[in-house]
Amino acid sequence: MRERTITFPELALIGGTRGMLGVGIGLLLAGQLSDRQRKRLALPLIAVGALSTIPLAIHLLRKPVLTSCERMPEPALA
């Protein structure tokens, strides 16, 4: 398995894009708002979430793969 390190800000960006997509899809599926309101709220969230995923994924995939000596050691069991 290939391992890469991810910083906390990168992890927050990943979570943010997933959250935007989830909220946008949830708004489209929910029946609490009118069709026009749902589309006006959901489509920009889905678009921003999807479009921001592309450069983030490229950035993370270009990070170097960790070698076995760079990996964190397993904790010792007592």
PyMOL commands that set and color helices and strands:
alter all, ss='L'
color gray80, all
select helices_A, chain A and resi 8-29+35-61
alter helices_A, ss='H'
color red, helices_A
deselect
rebuild
show_as cartoon
